[in-house]
Amino acid sequence: MAFALAACGIANAHPVLGPPPLRDYVVDEWTTRNGLPHNSLRDIAQTPEGHLWFATWEGAVRYNGIDFTVVGRGTRPGLRDNGIGALYVDPAGRLWLSDSRGNLGRLQPDGQWRFWERAKDWPQALIHDMAMDSRGRLWLLFENHGMGRLDPDDRFTYLAPPAGIPLAASFPRMAIDAEDRVWVGTMDGLVIRQPNGRWERAPARWNLPPGLAWPYRAADGSLWLVASDRVYRLQGDTVALVKHVPGLGHFTAMLRDRNGELWLGTENHGLLRIGAHGVERLPGGDVLPNGRIASLLEDAEGNIWVGANGGLFRLRETLFSAITRRDGISGDYVRAIFEDRDGELWIGGGGGLDRLGADGQVRHIGIDRADSDRADALSVLSIAQGVDGDLWVGTYADGVFRLRDGRLQRRYAQDEGVPSGHVRAIAVDDAGVVWAGTRRGLVSLDGQGAHAPSVPGLPQGLITALASIDGALWIGSVEGAHVLRDGKVERIDLEASGARSVFGFRSVHGDVWIATDRGLYRYREGKLARVGLEQGLPVDAVFQIVPDRVGNAWVTSNRGVLRIATDALDTAADGSTTPVPNERYTEADGLPSAQANGSSSPSAILRRDGSVWIATAAGVASVDPARLQRYLDRRAPPTVIERVALDGRDVPFHSRAALPGGKRIGVSYVGLSYVMSDRIRYRTRLIGLDEHWVERDRQRTVEYMGLPPGDYVLQVAAAHPGGPWTQDVAVWAFTIKPLWWQRADTRVLAALLLIGALFALYRYLVHRYRTKNVRLARLVNERTRDLQAQAERLLAVDRERAQLLERVRRQAVAYERQAREDALTGLPNRRRFDEVLKRDMAVSQRAGHPLCLALIDLDHFKRINDTHSHAVGDAVLREAAILFASGSRAADLLARLGGEEFALLLPDTTLDEAITICERMQETFQKHAIWAGIEGLRVTFSVGIAECRFDDTTARLLERADAAMYRAKNQGRNIICVDANPPQARL
């Protein structure tokens, strides 16, 4: 789950070169609902290859950006105890862990764990911190039991709490400085062990407050001290107070990131950052839970990881900033944004009209509707500024308002000639005439009221867009695009290529680009060129295009904001067959909502400072292209191979493997990036087979069948969208051993046998020649008898031929049935499903009967296979098929599409009926207590349902149902999600 942060102030200036303010971060959250075994995270570490490790009370957890892998007592390789106390990556890059019983382990290069046997005086207590000195000695801090030291020769030395030193009351924080002094935090102040073995307290001249104090050593080697609610930095033999933050209790965790910013975790008051933007706070109970923050880590990509008592959290920079109701605007549903001549931003939406001043403060503009009996909030759809500086505001149901300095001057309503409702566009032309688009066509506004122009050819329906470009008024409506120039109307024919509704116009390098429900159109010298789905746009309906000052075009839609190079757009419009490169941004990139708004104006603008601002369904989004390079300048994700399977069984892959031939080899790999991991692209090359790289898109597995004998090296590279490929690729070398008939000695033996067979054949032919005459004589005698029996044999052959034909016919019928039947479950297979889907969709669309499609996916099925074996998995699939069949009707088609995925085609069934059927099936699953004969095994499934529309194709219906199913997966599994994609732009 991701949360966007909010702050009290909103800055309009360009961002600084360093990190952005905390408001421009997104917080992602993981708990036991997302795969963690426990919600309390004591420690976090990152190993050199890029994996993240988390210490929990239910085992150590390895994270690759996609999946959590839990390592505990019940796994192979396994640990000695599940209660992990601390994690530590030593200077050599080796991962150490400790547990609640005092066990100490280290991850070996082959993926196994080595544990040190406890010496006689080794306490059986929690080791809650570790650190290694310059001599390679690992210091262990035991809870309530002093310290221990493990030397490189594996000798252990126990150091009991000395007299007068509160080591028994240690706090889980220790550090070793460049002089090999050991600094230990305790509940009764800071203690220090000198290299000569002498223990001492922190000097009194430092004036540290009494009580809890602990050390922190940053990545640059600097040493920091935390005492109560104060942070100090060690400078030689003195300390300097860096920050005092009263009122938040004591600090529990600290991090100094690569930018020099200080992050501080608290006991129950959330998270602080101290740096270029002052003291910023993410309070507990809002996004973070109310509880202790136990650990902080900055990963190799600059993300901040927070381990708390209530889950795992990650803060990452985003490209977009957001302004929402929490920042002071009247409503999150924003329809129009406008920058006036004074540089102030006006925001209109479902909550009314707001003004964002240069001071960063949002002020609501109250507009009096004394002549209206409406009590709800004013809904603003459009904003424009006249030549005299007055602001014109179009509304949903209250006409047009004229404001001066935020005060109402006049209202234009139905009694003054403005048709009621839907003033979605206002524009001021070069002559200063104010035009308003209404639901009944175009009107001009002046001191006398509203006037409908008497120009033939103007659209008479709902106006959705207006723009004054090069002395002409461009008019967008549900009837297409029109241009009013010199008192004449020109209609631009968009319907020939499928467009109907127009949402926006923009002048780009002398051309006019038109945003429609079928992509973008370029109007150049009277000629139209389209850039839509066929040219590589990922969405159909787009609302507005905004060119920035660095060569990008920002295109808004219901499914995110697209960034496309303006040169690439022109190339696509010129007829290039290469799909136009684009990057799509969603909530993961900081947008308050991926749904940008259209049918209002302006819905997206370029401000004077070069930033782009966008109206969305959850607030205002802004992006400064100057920050784009910082956002895109990410290193290629390091790639690792995580699993190699031979015919489905795991095999070691940390060293060169010799594998038998004729087997199926499966390799799983991942790019270790924690910034939008699901967007990483992959490619592979098998040296010894492939000459070139093979693009895998986002596929994280590759399989090879029947490789010939020889030596091979598999290389895997990864890249972020639009970024470079990994140079330090993941490599796995292996050898395929020859089968018995491929071995050299077998081939020599086969040659000798062939020679012997040829010699025997020669001898046989000689013998046959010698006996030929005898045989011929005998044959003459036997011919008569043969002729007599020939008739009977012919009759028998005829009967056998008839029987053979019958067997062939039955076999053909069987083959035909097998081609359309799943061998494991006996259900119709994908081929049969595709045939019936095509037929039933045709019937539904022709007759207007309802038709629903449900895609069903068993939850965590891979876990069943991995935990109980594939035989149990097959049994679960068969039982699931029986339960699904019992819950479906005779007219329905239940099919297995592959793996754990099923499809249920429901003819003459409405969406509500389909949901009821699926809920009934889920109840059946819940009542099914024993699966595959295994007590306690619970099987659930997630469902995505889509209803067939008159213009659907089979692929589109499957895509919508599949998207709904994956949303059900992402929202927690064992739920039913219905397709939420609207058929066209929301008006």
TIRO-633637 format. One record per residue (C-alpha): z, x, y. Coordinates in steps of 0.02 Angstrom, whole numbers, plus 50000, padded with zeros to 5 digits. Layout:
<recs>
ZXY
...
</recs>
This chain:
<recs>
500005000050000
499565006850172
500425003250337
499805007250512
501135013950628
501525006450798
502265014550952
503015008551113
501715016151231
499825016651223
498895031651292
497165030051367
496865048551394
495895060051279
496925065851130
497665083351130
496915096551016
498465096750909
499105082650800
498925064950865
500415054050909
501345046250765
500505029550800
498855037050740
499525039950566
499415028250418
500845026950294
500425024450110
501785018849991
502045020549804
503445013149700
503715008349519
502444994549549
501115007949577
501495019249429
503055028949476
504395028749339
505805027849467
505955024049653
507135038249697
506225054649730
507365069749743
506065083349771
504205086249799
503145101749763
501305106449762
500645119449640
499265131649693
497865122349606
498305106749708
499315095149597
500815086549676
502435085449576
503855073349606
505635074249539
506345057449485
507775051549375
506505046049245
505525062149228
504395073849323
502815065749391
501155074549418
499945066549540
498095070349562
497715058049702
497205044349579
498415043749433
500255047449405
500635057149245
502455055949193
503215070649097
504865067049011
505795068048847
504565056448760
502955065348810
502015079848734
502325092548802
504045085948841
505615089748940
507405091148882
508055077849002
507285064649113
508445066749263
507525079849366
508615088649493
507445100249587
505685107249591
505205124549651
503575134049665
503965152649667
502965165949762
501875168349606
501385150049608
502385145249453
503225128249446
505075127649400
506115112149370
507915108349333
508785093049264
510455084149269
511085093349113
510815110649186
509195114349094
507955125949180
506105125349137
504485133149195
502705126949174
501665139549079
499795143249106
499365134248944
500155118049005
501725119848898
503505120848962
504655135648932
506525132248939
507905145148956
509325143748833
510965141748922
512165156348917
513995153648872
514525152149054
512985142249109
513655125749181
513005109749103
512825102049276
511425096549389
510455110849468
510035102949634
509105117349719
508265133949679
507575148849775
506885165949729
507275182049822
506135196949854
506665205149689
506075190449585
507825184049549
507965165049541
509545158149621
510185141549554
511335129849651
512405119249533
513165103049590
515065105649607
514965121549500
514465136149611
512895146249586
511915155549453
510585169049454
509185171749329
508495189349334
506685193849289
507305200749121
508035183349082
509845188749107
510935175149180
512395178249298
513615164349345
514455164749516
515975153449522
516475145949691
517435159649782
519115156249863
519015149150037
517145145550023
516705126949998
515335130849873
515945117149756
515515104549892
513735110649905
512345100249981
510655101349890
509905113550015
509825132450003
508705146050073
508455164850054
507945174550208
506915190450223
508485201050200
508895192350035
510395183550110
510735167250019
511085152650137
511915137450059
512265120550136
513915111950101
514835096450159
516055108050248
514885119250344
513615132850309
514025147450193
513095163950172
513055176550030
512665193950091
511595205749982
513185215549939
513925199849860
515145195450001
515285176950043
515625171250221
515545155750329
514385153550477
515075163350627
516165153250743
515175159550894
513715148850837
514745133350883
514025122950742
514815105650732
516025103250588
515515094750427
513845094750342
512705109550380
511245116550282
509785128950298
507905126850296
506615140750282
504895136150350
503235141750279
503095155250414
504745162850360
505785156550506
507535150550465
508225134350535
509945126750525
510355108250521
512115103050567
512535084650582
511255077650706
510745094650779
509375106850735
509545125550769
508395140450747
509045157250691
508575171250812
509245187750752
511125185950738
511205170550850
510625152750840
509755142450973
509935123650985
508205115950969
508605097450973
510075085850974
509665068050922
511265057850932
511535040650860
510565042950697
511885050750587
511595067050496
509915073750441
509535075250255
507825083650247
506745094550360
504955100650372
504065111750497
502205108050478
500705119050512
500635112950692
502425118150726
503035099950730
504765096650657
505005082050537
506765076250501
507365063950370
508975054350392
510255045850283
509765028050330
508845028750496
507095033250442
506045048250492
505885058150655
504555069950721
504915082150862
503445090550944
502065089051074
502335070351091
504205071551112
505375063150989
504455050250887
505315039450759
504805029450608
506365018750582
507035013350415
506804995250366
505094994050447
503905004250342
505155016250264
506625008850168
508405009050230
509055023650130
509105042450115
507555052950139
507845066350009
506285077150023
504835081350139
503245091050102
501625095150192
500205096750068
498715108450081
497735095350179
499085092350309
499735075850240
501615073050256
502465066950096
504145058350105
505265056149954
506555042549983
507785032249884
506575017649896
504935025749846
503615038549890
502745038450059
501325048350136
500895049850320
499115055050359
498095056150516
496785042850543
495195042750643
495535025950725
496985020450834
497565002450837
498344990850965
499154975450890
500454962350933
501794975350900
501064984951047
501174969951162
499514960751152
499644941951137
498794940150968
498064950850831
496464940850816
495434949250953
493724942851001
493214952151160
493624968651246
493004973851418
493274988751533
493184984251717
492624995151861
494395001451887
494485007851707
495714994651648
495434986651479
495424967751458
495794960751286
495404942851240
495724933551080
496634919550995
498234923351092
497464923051264
497014936851388
497884953751408
497614968751521
497934986751467
498264997151620
498065015751651
499945017551622
499725012051442
500664995751467
499994979051406
500204964351523
499824946451475
498764936651599
499384918851609
497994906751655
498514889751718
497624875051635
498394861651742
496924849951716
497004851651529
498174843051408
498024857051281
499684865351237
499054879151122
498634896851177
497044900151273
495734906851151
494614919551238
492874922951169
491964932551307
492294943051462
491154949551602
491324956051780
490274949851925
489524960352063
490964955252176
492244961952052
492834944951991
493164943351806
492314929351710
493194923551551
492384912251423
493474902451303
493384892751142
493814875551210
494264877251395
492644882251478
492494897451591
493824904851706
493504915551859
494884927951897
495214939852040
496534953252015
497154943351866
497374927151964
496394911451932
495074907352064
494134893251980
493874884851814
492164878851755
492404864951629
491394850451561
491494840651725
490614855051813
489194856151690
489864868051557
489694860051385
491374859451299
491834873151178
491154889851119
490764900451272
490454915651163
489454926251285
489414929751472
488234941751559
487844946451738
486014950751769
485294963251893
485184949752027
487054946052010
486804929251924
488204925051802
487544917751639
488614909251508
488114905351330
488774888851267
488614878751110
487214868951194
486194882951267
486224893651424
486964889651595
487114899451757
488734899051857
488954900152045
490024892752183
489224875652158
489574874351972
488574876451812
486674874251803
485574873151651
483934882551683
482354872451667
481344885851580
480344880551427
480724889551265
482564893451292
483674890451139
484654874151149
485954877751016
487454889351004
487254905451105
488094920151019
487564935251124
486954939351301
486454955851379
485594960951541
484424975251497
483064982551610
482924967251721
482844954851578
484134943351501
484224945151311
484854929551225
485514928851047
485864912750957
485824904450787
483974901950825
483604920650836
483244931450989
482424926851155
482084936651314
482104928651487
481054939151605
480274933951771
480554915451735
479704916151566
480424915951390
479824927351251
480364923251075
480634938150960
480184933450782
481604939350670
481434925950538
479944934550459
481134947550388
482564935650352
483684936350506
484314920250585
485884923450688
485974936750824
487664944350869
487294958150993
486054968451095
486174986651148
484994998151242
484845015051155
483675028351225
482555015051302
482465004251146
483394987951120
484364986750957
484794969350895
486274966150778
485964951450660
486504943550497
485144953850411
485504971050481
484874980050636
483194977850723
482414990050843
481314982750979
480124995751049
478614991551157
478444974251084
478624979750902
480064976250785
480744987850650
482174983350535
483584993950461
484554983950330
485124984250151
483444990650092
483585005650208
485335010050149
486534999750255
488014994650145
488194977650229
487044963350276
487794955950434
488184967750578
488934962450745
488654976150871
487994993850888
488815006051009
488035023251038
489285036751085
488955052651184
488815064551036
487385056550941
488275043450836
487995024750828
489545014550783
489054998250698
490334984450671
490354972050527
491474960950423
491674975150297
492134989850406
491395000450544
489865011150506
489495027950585
487655032450585
486735046250677
485595038150806
484195049950752
484415043950572
484285025850631
482655029550720
481995038650567
482405023750457
481615011650581
480055022650583
479825019050398
480725033150306
481035029250122
482605039850119
484165028950132
484965030750303
486545041550288
488085032350346
489965033050335
490965016950321
492745016250389
494065003550337
495945001250349
496145017850258
495445026250414
496635017650534
495715001550572
496974987350589
495714976950491
494044981050413
493444964250480
492714967350651
492344951750751
490644945350806
489904930050891
490904935151045
490634947851181
490884961551211
491514964151032
491324983151043
491154994551195
490985012751247
492285016951379
492075029251521
493115042351432
491885042151286
492985032451167
492345017551067
493385001551062
493164987650935
493844969950920
494484965950745
495374951950656
497034961450664
497004969750834
495984981950939
495344998050860
494815013350957
494045029950908
493725045351011
492205054550942
492965070551008
494225069050866
492875066050737
492635084150690
494515086450665
494495071450550
492945077050453
493365095450447
494235094550280
494105107750147
493155103149991
494395096449864
494895109349732
494325103149564
495285104249400
494935099049223
496355088049163
495875082848987
494665087548849
494465076048700
493515078948538
493015062248463
494405054348567
495765066848519
496465078948647
496115097448621
496785112548718
495675118148861
496675131548952
495755145248856
494065146748772
493915134448629
492875135148471
492375117448426
491495110748271
489735104548295
489135086648286
490625079748384
490805069548543
491575080048682
492365070848828
492985079948984
494035072049121
494145080649290
494755076849465
494605083349642
496355086749704
496275078649874
497515066049940
496435059450081
495415044650018
495345051549841
494315036849780
492855042349890
492665059849815
490965063849741
490725074849587
489375085049505
489345094849342
488315108649264
488415113949081
487795131749077
486865133548914
486105116148930
485835111349113
484775121649231
485345112049385
486855102349444
486975084249386
487615072049517
489015060849449
489415050949608
491245045449589
491275046949399
492745057449339
492235059849158
490745067249068
490295066548883
489165077148773
488555072148601
487855083548466
487735099648565
486795113248469
487775128748417
488075141448553
489165146648700
489375134848847
490235134749015
490585118149100
490695118849290
491355104349396
491245103249585
491875089949706
491535085149886
492155072850015
490835060650080
489695070650193
490685086650160
490285102950070
490435105449883
491875115049807
491435133449796
492865138049677
492285125949542
493295120649391
492705130149236
492935127349051
492125138948925
491895133848743
490885137848590
490045125448472
490145131748294
488615128448184
488665115248049
488535121147870
486665118647867
486475128148032
487315144147971
486255159847937
486895162447759
486515144247720
484735146447782
484475162347676
485105153247523
483965138547562
482465150547573
482875158147403
483055140947328
481365136047400
480535151347322
481335147147155
480745129147170
478955134847205
478975146047053
479635131946946
478275120647014
476955133346966
477625134246789
477675115546781
475855113846836
475285126346703
476235116846569
475515100646631
473735107246620
473975112646440
474635095846385
473355085646484
472145082846340
473515076646225
474115064646355
472365057846390
472095053646208
473735044646200
473315035146358
471675028446285
472635021346140
473915013646252
472655006246378
472314990746275
474144986546263
474344989946449
472944977846494
473784964046395
475414966646485
474614968846656
474444950346691
476294947546658
476754962346769
475674955746910
476564939046901
478244947946904
477704958547052
477194942847145
478884935147115
479754951147170
478674951547328
479194933847371
481024938347344
480814954047449
480044944047592
481504931947586
482754946447592
481804953947739
481854937247831
483734935547803
484004953447859
482994950148018
484084935048055
485634945748028
484974959448141
484574946548275
486354939848265
487094957548269
486074961848424
486974948048518
488694949348441
490124961448474
490544970148311
492404971848346
492864954448408
491434943748345
491154937348522
489464937048608
489054954148678
488384959448848
486574956148798
486954938148746
488034935748902
486634941549018
485404929248937
486594914448951
487134919249129
485324919649188
484964902849105
486534894049166
486334900649344
484574893749349
485184876849288
486644876849410
485594881649561
484214869349517
485334854449480
486734858449603
488054858849466
489574870149491
489654886249393
491044899149392
491154916549322
492794924949277
492874943549239
494414947849137
495114965349114
496614969449004
497934978549107
498434996249061
497374995848904
497155014748907
499045016148897
499025005748736
497715017148659
498635032948715
500345026748662
499995017248500
498265023648442
496515016748455
496785006548296
498154996748384
497014995348536
495634987848426
496884975548351
497454970548527
495634967548577
495354956248426
496954946348459
496524944948643
494794938348597
495594925048486
496794919748625
495394919248754
494314908948635
495744896748603
495924893848790
494064891248825
493034875548800
491564872248686
490324873048830
491034889448898
490374906548851
491664919848812
490934937148792
491544954948777
490644965848904
491334982248839
492994991448821
494404979848878
493294969248991
492834951248949
491824938149040
492074919249040
490594908849100
491154891349149
489714878949174
490034862549266
491694869749323
492374870449499
493364885149567
495024875849551
494634871149370
494184889249333
495834895249404
496764882349298
495874888349140
496304906549178
498114902149217
498214892949051
497584908548963
498894919149052
500254907248989
499544909248812
499654928148831
501454927148892
501944916548741
501114928748621
502654939048579
501994951648452
500374961048475
499574970848334
501214969348239
502164979648369
503794972648437
503974973948626
502134977148659
501624966248807
499824963248854
499244955649017
497594954149103
496874953149279
495534940549327
494214940049462
493344923149487
491774919649585
490854903349607
488964903049598
488054899049760
486294892549781
485644909349841
486564920249715
485754932149593
486584936949431
486944954249500
487724947349659
488804934849564
489404948649446
489734960049595
490814947049683
491784943049526
492004961549490
492644964749667
493894950549648
494464957649482
494754974849557
495704966949699
496814958849568
497044976149491
497474984049657
498684970049703
499784972949552
498844966749396
499204951349290
498564940549431
497044930049470
495994933949623
494594923449690
493064930549777
493474931249964
491794936950033
491094923950152
489244920450132
488854925350314
489684930850474
491204921450530
490894912050691
</recs>
